[in-house]
Amino acid sequence: MSLKHQTALVAALSRIGDQNEKFRYLVDLGRKAPPYPEEFRNETFIVKGCISQLWLHPNFNDGMVYFDIDSDAAIPKGIAAILAKVYSGCSPDEILSHDPSFLTEVGIEQHLSMNRRNGLSNLIKQIKLYAMAFKSLESSKNPSP
């Protein structure tokens, strides 16, 4: 699991006392996100319920899930970049059992508008739904004796 990424992100965000600086850090993370594949910039991969356009594309390789993200808004892209970094390289079970409460712990979630919080909730739900789908796919390929 990418808990090492979570630990590093929590440490970095915890050292930033000013909320505006935290959001600048998020925006910078979003800017540094790998380029999003153009072929996945479509309705299939839009996270519903976000006030901005936010794309989340999953990959499943060798039992691990990886996420590509993009958004037309800087803060949602930064938050999506954090979640993609934390959850990429995890198994579906790890994703399903992991609580993303670290965003509240570091003071991100409570400073979002209600609309942005709804978008964050929908993003987390979508990540978990992809994990469930991949877990199901994996189970159907490897049925238990």
Secondary structure, 3 states (H helix, E strand, C coil): CCHHHHHHHHHHHHHCCCHHHHHHHHHHHHHCCCCCCHHHCCHHHECCCCCCCEEEEEEEECCEEEEEEEECCHHHHHHHHHHHHHHCCECHHHHHHCCCCHHHHCCCHHHCCHHHHHHHHHHHHHHHHHHHHHHHHHHHHCCCC
